[in-house]
């Protein structure tokens, strides 16, 4: 049997009120977490270079895709500008 069945209605109401007070008091309470630690950039980059880290593998894949796009985009811009030069002459 549940322990709540042995409680009177008044006791259940008092318990519910106590729980509500506790919940509402937590909303007003703010915890001081201190100052955010600053991590040097080279340590972060070292973490991203680890092959065992899934996040670093995903980072490398994104980096390769962006480099590929940049490389292709630069070639396309060069080709377009060369075509414009030959068409103008």
N, CA, C and O atoms as CSV, one atom per row, in Angstrom:
chain,resi,resn,atom,element,x,y,z
A,1,UNK,N,N,0.826,-1.185,0.000
A,1,UNK,CA,C,0.000,0.000,0.000
A,1,UNK,C,C,0.867,1.243,0.000
A,1,UNK,O,O,1.993,1.231,0.496
A,2,UNK,N,N,0.349,2.280,-0.543
A,2,UNK,CA,C,1.086,3.538,-0.598
A,2,UNK,C,C,1.045,4.237,0.749
A,2,UNK,O,O,0.077,4.097,1.497
A,3,UNK,N,N,2.072,4.972,1.053
A,3,UNK,CA,C,2.107,5.690,2.327
A,3,UNK,C,C,1.165,6.891,2.323
A,3,UNK,O,O,0.822,7.418,3.381
A,4,UNK,N,N,0.745,7.323,1.130
A,4,UNK,CA,C,-0.133,8.484,1.040
A,4,UNK,C,C,-1.562,8.150,1.445
A,4,UNK,O,O,-2.326,9.039,1.821
A,5,UNK,N,N,-1.919,6.901,1.371
A,5,UNK,CA,C,-3.287,6.538,1.742
A,5,UNK,C,C,-3.513,6.658,3.238
A,5,UNK,O,O,-4.653,6.801,3.680
A,6,UNK,N,N,-2.443,6.603,4.029
A,6,UNK,CA,C,-2.594,6.710,5.483
A,6,UNK,C,C,-2.612,8.162,5.946
A,6,UNK,O,O,-2.895,8.431,7.113
A,7,UNK,N,N,-2.318,9.095,5.055
A,7,UNK,CA,C,-2.298,10.511,5.429
A,7,UNK,C,C,-3.700,11.088,5.343
A,7,UNK,O,O,-4.491,10.709,4.479
A,8,UNK,N,N,-3.993,11.999,6.240
A,8,UNK,CA,C,-5.285,12.675,6.198
A,8,UNK,C,C,-5.246,13.743,5.109
A,8,UNK,O,O,-4.182,14.088,4.594
A,9,UNK,N,N,-6.411,14.252,4.775
A,9,UNK,CA,C,-6.504,15.295,3.757
A,9,UNK,C,C,-5.715,16.523,4.176
A,9,UNK,O,O,-5.033,17.138,3.356
A,10,UNK,N,N,-5.804,16.875,5.433
A,10,UNK,CA,C,-5.079,18.056,5.934
A,10,UNK,C,C,-3.566,17.855,5.794
A,10,UNK,O,O,-2.850,18.774,5.397
A,11,UNK,N,N,-3.086,16.659,6.119
A,11,UNK,CA,C,-1.651,16.376,6.010
A,11,UNK,C,C,-1.183,16.439,4.555
A,11,UNK,O,O,-0.107,16.961,4.265
A,12,UNK,N,N,-2.006,15.898,3.637
A,12,UNK,CA,C,-1.648,15.950,2.210
A,12,UNK,C,C,-1.592,17.385,1.716
A,12,UNK,O,O,-0.700,17.750,0.952
A,13,UNK,N,N,-2.559,18.207,2.159
A,13,UNK,CA,C,-2.556,19.617,1.756
A,13,UNK,C,C,-1.328,20.337,2.290
A,13,UNK,O,O,-0.722,21.150,1.592
A,14,UNK,N,N,-0.964,20.034,3.533
A,14,UNK,CA,C,0.215,20.676,4.117
A,14,UNK,C,C,1.492,20.242,3.384
A,14,UNK,O,O,2.395,21.049,3.164
A,15,UNK,N,N,1.552,18.973,3.017
A,15,UNK,CA,C,2.717,18.484,2.288
A,15,UNK,C,C,2.791,19.132,0.903
A,15,UNK,O,O,3.873,19.517,0.460
A,16,UNK,N,N,1.663,19.253,0.226
A,16,UNK,CA,C,1.639,19.891,-1.086
A,16,UNK,C,C,2.053,21.352,-0.989
A,16,UNK,O,O,2.779,21.854,-1.847
A,17,UNK,N,N,1.590,22.038,0.062
A,17,UNK,CA,C,1.968,23.439,0.252
A,17,UNK,C,C,3.463,23.569,0.515
A,17,UNK,O,O,4.100,24.502,0.024
A,18,UNK,N,N,4.031,22.638,1.288
A,18,UNK,CA,C,5.469,22.672,1.567
A,18,UNK,C,C,6.277,22.450,0.292
A,18,UNK,O,O,7.298,23.102,0.075
A,19,UNK,N,N,5.816,21.533,-0.544
A,19,UNK,CA,C,6.509,21.281,-1.819
A,19,UNK,C,C,6.433,22.512,-2.704
A,19,UNK,O,O,7.423,22.881,-3.336
A,20,UNK,N,N,5.272,23.154,-2.758
A,20,UNK,CA,C,5.119,24.369,-3.572
A,20,UNK,C,C,6.034,25.482,-3.080
A,20,UNK,O,O,6.665,26.173,-3.880
A,21,UNK,N,N,6.107,25.656,-1.755
A,21,UNK,CA,C,7.009,26.683,-1.208
A,21,UNK,C,C,8.458,26.384,-1.585
A,21,UNK,O,O,9.221,27.291,-1.918
A,22,UNK,N,N,8.828,25.120,-1.529
A,22,UNK,CA,C,10.200,24.734,-1.860
A,22,UNK,C,C,10.504,25.007,-3.332
A,22,UNK,O,O,11.580,25.502,-3.668
A,23,UNK,N,N,9.560,24.686,-4.199
A,23,UNK,CA,C,9.762,24.905,-5.632
A,23,UNK,C,C,9.854,26.390,-5.939
A,23,UNK,O,O,10.728,26.808,-6.699
A,24,UNK,N,N,8.974,27.189,-5.368
A,24,UNK,CA,C,8.988,28.628,-5.632
A,24,UNK,C,C,10.203,29.301,-5.027
A,24,UNK,O,O,10.681,30.300,-5.565
A,25,UNK,N,N,10.707,28.792,-3.943
A,25,UNK,CA,C,11.912,29.366,-3.330
A,25,UNK,C,C,13.124,29.128,-4.213
A,25,UNK,O,O,14.045,29.945,-4.224
A,26,UNK,N,N,13.145,28.024,-4.955
A,26,UNK,CA,C,14.271,27.739,-5.842
A,26,UNK,C,C,14.310,28.711,-7.011
A,26,UNK,O,O,15.389,29.010,-7.523
A,27,UNK,N,N,13.167,29.206,-7.440
A,27,UNK,CA,C,13.136,30.176,-8.532
A,27,UNK,C,C,13.826,31.472,-8.136
A,27,UNK,O,O,14.492,32.102,-8.958
A,28,UNK,N,N,13.669,31.869,-6.883
A,28,UNK,CA,C,14.249,33.125,-6.418
A,28,UNK,C,C,15.726,32.980,-6.080
A,28,UNK,O,O,16.460,33.969,-6.075
A,29,UNK,N,N,16.162,31.777,-5.804
A,29,UNK,CA,C,17.548,31.525,-5.417
A,29,UNK,C,C,18.437,31.547,-6.653
A,29,UNK,O,O,18.136,30.896,-7.654
A,30,UNK,N,N,19.523,32.293,-6.581
A,30,UNK,CA,C,20.474,32.286,-7.692
A,30,UNK,C,C,21.829,31.841,-7.173
A,30,UNK,O,O,22.303,32.302,-6.135
A,31,UNK,N,N,22.429,30.949,-7.908
A,31,UNK,CA,C,23.700,30.388,-7.488
A,31,UNK,C,C,24.840,31.148,-8.151
A,31,UNK,O,O,24.798,31.415,-9.352
A,32,UNK,N,N,25.842,31.492,-7.381
A,32,UNK,CA,C,27.016,32.161,-7.913
A,32,UNK,C,C,27.976,31.090,-8.414
A,32,UNK,O,O,28.572,30.357,-7.624
A,33,UNK,N,N,28.120,31.007,-9.726
A,33,UNK,CA,C,28.985,29.994,-10.317
A,33,UNK,C,C,30.416,30.474,-10.473
A,33,UNK,O,O,31.278,29.717,-10.920
A,34,UNK,N,N,30.674,31.691,-10.119
A,34,UNK,CA,C,32.036,32.214,-10.211
A,34,UNK,C,C,32.354,32.727,-11.600
A,34,UNK,O,O,31.468,32.900,-12.436
A,35,UNK,N,N,33.624,32.964,-11.829
A,35,UNK,CA,C,34.078,33.511,-13.101
A,35,UNK,C,C,34.295,32.387,-14.111
A,35,UNK,O,O,34.786,31.312,-13.764
A,36,UNK,N,N,33.933,32.642,-15.331
A,36,UNK,CA,C,34.141,31.669,-16.392
A,36,UNK,C,C,35.633,31.534,-16.663
A,36,UNK,O,O,36.353,32.525,-16.788
A,37,UNK,N,N,36.072,30.304,-16.748
A,37,UNK,CA,C,37.492,30.074,-17.016
A,37,UNK,C,C,37.787,30.356,-18.479
A,37,UNK,O,O,37.016,29.978,-19.360
A,38,UNK,N,N,38.886,31.010,-18.728
A,38,UNK,CA,C,39.285,31.228,-20.109
A,38,UNK,C,C,40.296,30.154,-20.483
A,38,UNK,O,O,41.290,29.941,-19.790
A,39,UNK,N,N,40.016,29.487,-21.592
A,39,UNK,CA,C,40.883,28.407,-22.053
A,39,UNK,C,C,41.718,28.941,-23.201
A,39,UNK,O,O,41.174,29.513,-24.146
A,40,UNK,N,N,43.019,28.765,-23.138
A,40,UNK,CA,C,43.857,29.237,-24.242
A,40,UNK,C,C,43.475,28.573,-25.559
A,40,UNK,O,O,43.076,27.409,-25.601
A,41,UNK,N,N,43.606,29.336,-26.617
A,41,UNK,CA,C,43.192,28.867,-27.928
A,41,UNK,C,C,43.988,27.647,-28.368
A,41,UNK,O,O,43.438,26.745,-29.000
A,42,UNK,N,N,45.279,27.608,-28.042
A,42,UNK,CA,C,46.087,26.473,-28.474
A,42,UNK,C,C,45.660,25.175,-27.788
A,42,UNK,O,O,45.793,24.100,-28.373
A,43,UNK,N,N,45.148,25.258,-26.558
A,43,UNK,CA,C,44.647,24.051,-25.888
A,43,UNK,C,C,43.376,23.574,-26.574
A,43,UNK,O,O,43.186,22.373,-26.764
A,44,UNK,N,N,42.504,24.506,-26.946
A,44,UNK,CA,C,41.280,24.121,-27.647
A,44,UNK,C,C,41.609,23.493,-28.993
A,44,UNK,O,O,41.002,22.492,-29.375
A,45,UNK,N,N,42.566,24.073,-29.715
A,45,UNK,CA,C,42.940,23.508,-31.007
A,45,UNK,C,C,43.590,22.145,-30.843
A,45,UNK,O,O,43.422,21.268,-31.690
A,46,UNK,N,N,44.331,21.961,-29.759
A,46,UNK,CA,C,44.931,20.652,-29.488
A,46,UNK,C,C,43.843,19.614,-29.250
A,46,UNK,O,O,43.949,18.483,-29.723
A,47,UNK,N,N,42.802,19.992,-28.522
A,47,UNK,CA,C,41.677,19.083,-28.294
A,47,UNK,C,C,41.013,18.712,-29.615
A,47,UNK,O,O,40.601,17.567,-29.804
A,48,UNK,N,N,40.907,19.673,-30.526
A,48,UNK,CA,C,40.268,19.405,-31.809
A,48,UNK,C,C,41.142,18.561,-32.722
A,48,UNK,O,O,40.650,18.017,-33.711
A,49,UNK,N,N,42.418,18.443,-32.415
A,49,UNK,CA,C,43.300,17.644,-33.265
A,49,UNK,C,C,43.351,16.182,-32.839
A,49,UNK,O,O,43.953,15.364,-33.535
A,50,UNK,N,N,42.735,15.833,-31.714
A,50,UNK,CA,C,42.750,14.449,-31.249
A,50,UNK,C,C,41.851,13.587,-32.126
A,50,UNK,O,O,40.705,13.947,-32.392
A,51,UNK,N,N,42.373,12.449,-32.575
A,51,UNK,CA,C,41.590,11.558,-33.436
A,51,UNK,C,C,40.570,10.756,-32.641
A,51,UNK,O,O,39.595,10.263,-33.208
A,52,UNK,N,N,40.779,10.619,-31.346
A,52,UNK,CA,C,39.875,9.810,-30.525
A,52,UNK,C,C,38.592,10.554,-30.166
A,52,UNK,O,O,37.624,9.938,-29.720
A,53,UNK,N,N,38.577,11.851,-30.353
A,53,UNK,CA,C,37.439,12.672,-29.971
A,53,UNK,C,C,36.472,12.786,-31.146
A,53,UNK,O,O,36.869,13.205,-32.233
A,54,UNK,N,N,35.206,12.418,-30.940
A,54,UNK,CA,C,34.210,12.473,-32.020
A,54,UNK,C,C,34.000,13.905,-32.505
A,54,UNK,O,O,33.856,14.149,-33.703
A,55,UNK,N,N,33.985,14.839,-31.572
A,55,UNK,CA,C,33.809,16.242,-31.942
A,55,UNK,C,C,34.935,16.737,-32.820
A,55,UNK,O,O,34.710,17.525,-33.739
A,56,UNK,N,N,36.154,16.281,-32.545
A,56,UNK,CA,C,37.282,16.725,-33.364
A,56,UNK,C,C,37.209,16.118,-34.759
A,56,UNK,O,O,37.590,16.760,-35.737
A,57,UNK,N,N,36.720,14.882,-34.853
A,57,UNK,CA,C,36.564,14.278,-36.192
A,57,UNK,C,C,35.527,15.040,-36.999
A,57,UNK,O,O,35.732,15.296,-38.186
A,58,UNK,N,N,34.415,15.406,-36.371
A,58,UNK,CA,C,33.390,16.184,-37.073
A,58,UNK,C,C,33.923,17.558,-37.462
A,58,UNK,O,O,33.621,18.064,-38.543
A,59,UNK,N,N,34.713,18.158,-36.582
A,59,UNK,CA,C,35.317,19.457,-36.875
A,59,UNK,C,C,36.220,19.364,-38.101
A,59,UNK,O,O,36.189,20.237,-38.968
A,60,UNK,N,N,37.033,18.293,-38.172
A,60,UNK,CA,C,37.928,18.116,-39.321
A,60,UNK,C,C,37.144,17.927,-40.614
A,60,UNK,O,O,37.522,18.465,-41.655
A,61,UNK,N,N,36.050,17.164,-40.552
A,61,UNK,CA,C,35.227,16.981,-41.750
A,61,UNK,C,C,34.637,18.307,-42.214
A,61,UNK,O,O,34.640,18.602,-43.409
A,62,UNK,N,N,34.131,19.110,-41.279
A,62,UNK,CA,C,33.596,20.430,-41.645
A,62,UNK,C,C,34.687,21.314,-42.217
A,62,UNK,O,O,34.464,22.057,-43.172
A,63,UNK,N,N,35.869,21.228,-41.623
A,63,UNK,CA,C,36.984,22.050,-42.089
A,63,UNK,C,C,37.361,21.670,-43.519
A,63,UNK,O,O,37.610,22.541,-44.352
A,64,UNK,N,N,37.404,20.356,-43.803
A,64,UNK,CA,C,37.730,19.905,-45.168
A,64,UNK,C,C,36.680,20.376,-46.164
A,64,UNK,O,O,37.011,20.830,-47.260
A,65,UNK,N,N,35.399,20.263,-45.773
A,65,UNK,CA,C,34.333,20.713,-46.683
A,65,UNK,C,C,34.444,22.201,-46.962
A,65,UNK,O,O,34.276,22.635,-48.102
A,66,UNK,N,N,34.723,22.982,-45.935
A,66,UNK,CA,C,34.822,24.429,-46.146
A,66,UNK,C,C,36.045,24.775,-46.981
A,66,UNK,O,O,35.987,25.676,-47.817
A,67,UNK,N,N,37.170,24.059,-46.762
A,67,UNK,CA,C,38.359,24.309,-47.581
A,67,UNK,C,C,38.105,23.931,-49.030
A,67,UNK,O,O,38.535,24.633,-49.945
A,68,UNK,N,N,37.402,22.817,-49.239
A,68,UNK,CA,C,37.084,22.383,-50.598
A,68,UNK,C,C,36.222,23.436,-51.291
A,68,UNK,O,O,36.471,23.796,-52.441
A,69,UNK,N,N,35.206,23.923,-50.579
A,69,UNK,CA,C,34.341,24.940,-51.155
A,69,UNK,C,C,35.132,26.208,-51.451
A,69,UNK,O,O,34.973,26.799,-52.520
A,70,UNK,N,N,35.971,26.628,-50.529
A,70,UNK,CA,C,36.770,27.839,-50.728
A,70,UNK,C,C,37.701,27.672,-51.910
A,70,UNK,O,O,37.833,28.574,-52.736
A,71,UNK,N,N,38.350,26.516,-51.993
A,71,UNK,CA,C,39.274,26.239,-53.092
A,71,UNK,C,C,38.537,26.258,-54.426
A,71,UNK,O,O,39.006,26.866,-55.388
A,72,UNK,N,N,37.371,25.585,-54.486
A,72,UNK,CA,C,36.582,25.572,-55.716
A,72,UNK,C,C,36.074,26.962,-56.044
A,72,UNK,O,O,36.073,27.356,-57.210
A,73,UNK,N,N,35.648,27.705,-55.054
A,73,UNK,CA,C,35.110,29.034,-55.272
A,73,UNK,C,C,36.189,29.975,-55.803
A,73,UNK,O,O,35.918,30.794,-56.681
A,74,UNK,N,N,37.405,29.865,-55.279
A,74,UNK,CA,C,38.506,30.708,-55.753
A,74,UNK,C,C,38.802,30.396,-57.210
A,74,UNK,O,O,39.010,31.309,-58.009
A,75,UNK,N,N,38.824,29.109,-57.566
A,75,UNK,CA,C,39.069,28.736,-58.958
A,75,UNK,C,C,37.957,29.250,-59.866
A,75,UNK,O,O,38.232,29.722,-60.969
A,76,UNK,N,N,36.723,29.165,-59.424
A,76,UNK,CA,C,35.605,29.654,-60.229
A,76,UNK,C,C,35.701,31.162,-60.424
A,76,UNK,O,O,35.461,31.656,-61.525
A,77,UNK,N,N,36.045,31.895,-59.378
A,77,UNK,CA,C,36.180,33.348,-59.495
A,77,UNK,C,C,37.314,33.704,-60.450
A,77,UNK,O,O,37.200,34.648,-61.231
A,78,UNK,N,N,38.411,32.945,-60.384
A,78,UNK,CA,C,39.544,33.189,-61.278
A,78,UNK,C,C,39.139,32.922,-62.717
A,78,UNK,O,O,39.466,33.704,-63.610
A,79,UNK,N,N,38.431,31.825,-62.950
A,79,UNK,CA,C,37.988,31.498,-64.306
A,79,UNK,C,C,37.027,32.552,-64.839
A,79,UNK,O,O,37.112,32.935,-66.006
A,80,UNK,N,N,36.127,33.017,-64.006
A,80,UNK,CA,C,35.159,34.033,-64.435
A,80,UNK,C,C,35.875,35.327,-64.787
A,80,UNK,O,O,35.578,35.946,-65.809
A,81,UNK,N,N,36.816,35.736,-63.948
A,81,UNK,CA,C,37.530,36.986,-64.231
A,81,UNK,C,C,38.391,36.854,-65.478
A,81,UNK,O,O,38.521,37.818,-66.233
A,82,UNK,N,N,38.985,35.682,-65.717
A,82,UNK,CA,C,39.779,35.479,-66.929
A,82,UNK,C,C,38.888,35.502,-68.162
A,82,UNK,O,O,39.278,36.035,-69.201
A,83,UNK,N,N,37.695,34.930,-68.055
A,83,UNK,CA,C,36.767,34.936,-69.182
A,83,UNK,C,C,36.311,36.360,-69.487
A,83,UNK,O,O,36.155,36.720,-70.654
A,84,UNK,N,N,36.098,37.165,-68.465
A,84,UNK,CA,C,35.691,38.552,-68.673
A,84,UNK,C,C,36.805,39.338,-69.352
A,84,UNK,O,O,36.539,40.176,-70.213
A,85,UNK,N,N,38.037,39.073,-68.971
A,85,UNK,CA,C,39.176,39.777,-69.571
A,85,UNK,C,C,39.297,39.408,-71.044
A,85,UNK,O,O,39.513,40.283,-71.883
A,86,UNK,N,N,39.161,38.121,-71.372
A,86,UNK,CA,C,39.288,37.699,-72.771
A,86,UNK,C,C,38.109,38.190,-73.603
A,86,UNK,O,O,38.274,38.470,-74.790
A,87,UNK,N,N,36.941,38.299,-73.017
A,87,UNK,CA,C,35.774,38.785,-73.749
A,87,UNK,C,C,35.862,40.292,-74.003
A,87,UNK,O,O,35.362,40.772,-75.021
A,88,UNK,N,N,36.478,41.029,-73.110
A,88,UNK,CA,C,36.586,42.473,-73.263
A,88,UNK,C,C,37.643,42.870,-74.292
A,88,UNK,O,O,37.584,43.971,-74.839
A,89,UNK,N,N,38.592,42.006,-74.559
A,89,UNK,CA,C,39.648,42.375,-75.516
A,89,UNK,C,C,39.327,41.969,-76.904
A,89,UNK,O,O,40.117,42.211,-77.817
